[in-house]
Amino acid sequence: MESTRNKLIDLLAKDKDTYISGQMLSEHLGISRSAVWKHMKNLEKDGYQIEGKSNKGYRIISFPDKLSENTIKWGLNTSWLGSKIIHKESTPSTQVIAHQLAQEGSPHGTIVLADEQTSGRGRLNREWFSSKGKGIWMSIILRPEILPYLAPQLTLLTATVLAEVVQKNTTVTPMIKWPNDILINKKKTAGILTEMQAEQDQIQYVIIGIGMNINQTKEDIPIEIQSKATSLRVESSEKHSIKQFIHLILEEFEKAYDSYLINGFPEVKKKWERYGFKIGESISITTLRDQFQAIFSGIAEDGALLVKQKDGEIKKLYSAEIEWFKDVEEC
């Protein structure tokens, strides 16, 4: 059951420019006007800025910077994404919580956020360092009406969303390393983990996990990965609002997702290739049967890697070891 405090915040947050009388709040919440006043004082202690005027009522001027269900909802301009938000100060993994919620019937567009992950992971169960209060650690529950084989396209869509948000709102230039890493100056800044529960011809749910380094300093990044990982703060020399970036990502994601359902994958493919790392360049590829050099030519309609071989033939790759840098990374 929703708490009186959350109901109060929801009422005040519906229109930040409108005062709501103490009497109206009292009637909506089923508590006395004195109790309303006490709730207001408690909100102020927690960092909410409340304005109260005689004969007008109350309104929220600003929310605290710390993340919570309410502070994320405040100012979020989406229709369905984030209609339900779960926030944890610390959790082993937002993906685990999201799976549990999805299996219990949580609706399409549910968001799980954490200030810190103690066992964050990326693709192939690689460890992901999720510094407390320094980045975005988020999972999105989707229930798309698409065939299961199309689900990998959602990873590529999410990558374009993150790249677009970074490009439009910072001074740095992002690139996407196939299929799911956001790079700045050839160092990883964000990663995407897409997991699915499906039957042969129907998706029950998809969970998209996003890990994004925002405000880590160089000292915050473990020394053993400083040559491979970075943050927006390190690369832009600016500190950023994590809450604002969450809003930007969710708003951009909702628009991109809705467009994808209507228009299909071609626009996603076009955007992805605009940011694609090493497109047009030679890469070293190792498969189970062969090892060869080829030109990275982009991505196929199903999200596969396209490479141009020496004989001019275009080949699709779904799984291989690719030498993007000096170190070989499995993809």
Residue, then its C-alpha position, 0 to 999 in steps of 0.5 A: m500500500e502506498s504510504t501517506r508520504n508518497k501520496l502527499i508527494d504525488l499530489l504536490a508533484k502533479d503540478k509544481d506551479t499550483y498550490i494545494s490547500g491544506q484542507m484539500l490535502s487533508e481530505h485526499l489523504g484522510i488525515s488532519r491538517s495538523a498531520v499534513w503540516k507535520h508531513m511538510k516539515n518532515l519533507e523539508k528535513d529530508g531536503y524537499q523545498i516546500e513553499g506554504k502561503s496563507n489562503k493558497g496552500y502548499r507546493i514543492i519548489s524542488f526535490p533533494d538531489k538524492l535518488s528515490e522513487n519520488t525524486i525520479k518521478w519529479g520532472l520525468n516527461t514520459s508516458w509509460l516508461g517509469s510508471k513504476i519505479i523501484h529504488k534501492e540504496s544498495t543491491p547486489s544487482t538491479q537485474v536480479i530484482a527486475h527478474q523477480l518483479a517481472q516474474e511477479g507481473s510488474p508492468h511494462g516500463t517498470i524501472v529498477l534503480a540503485d545507488e550502488q551494486t555490490s555484484g554488478r555484471g555485464r555480458l558473459n558475467r563480467e564484473w562491473f564496478s558500480s560505485k555508490g552515487k557515482g553512476i547510473w545502475m538501472s534495469i528496465i522491464l519491457r514486455p514487447e510484442i515482437l518475436p524473440y529472435l528480434a530481441p537483440q535489436l533492443t540492445l542496439l536500440t539502447a546503445t543508440v539512446l545512450a550515445e544520443v544522450v551523451q552526444k547531445n548533453t556533454t562536450v564529448t563524442p561517444m562511439i558504440k563498440w559492437p554490440n553494447d559498449i559506449l566508448i569515449n576516447k576508446k574507453k568504456t563508459a557504459g554497458i548494456l546487458t539484455e536478458m529475456q524470458a520467452e517461449q518459442d514464438q512469444i516474449q514474456y519479458v525483456i530486461i535491459g540493464i544499463g550501467m553508466n559511469i557518470n561522476q567517477t574521478k580517475e581515482d574512483i576507477p580501479i587502477e587495473i582497468q583505468s586503461k579500459a574504463t572512464s567516466l563522463r566526469v573524467e572525459s568532460s572535466e565536468k560533474h553531471s546530475i545523475k538524476q538529470f541523466i536518468h531523465l534524459i535516458l528514459e525520455e529518449f528511450e521511450k521515444a526511440y522504443d515507440s518509434y521502433l515498434i512502429n517503423g522497425f529497425p532501419e532507423v535504429k540501424k542508421k543511428w547505430e552506424r553513425y556512432g559505430f566504433k571502427i566502421g570502415e576500418s580493419i579488424s582482426i576476427t577469430t572464429l571456431r574455424d578461421q582467423f582473418q582480417a576484414i573491414f567492419s562494414g556495419i550491422a545487419e537488420d538482425g543486429a549481426l556484425l557485417v564485415k567485408q572480406k578481402d574477396g569483397e564478400i560481405k559476411k555476417l558474424y554473430s559470435a567471434e573474438i574480435e581484436w578491437f585494440k591490442d587485447v582480444e575481447e570476446c563479443 
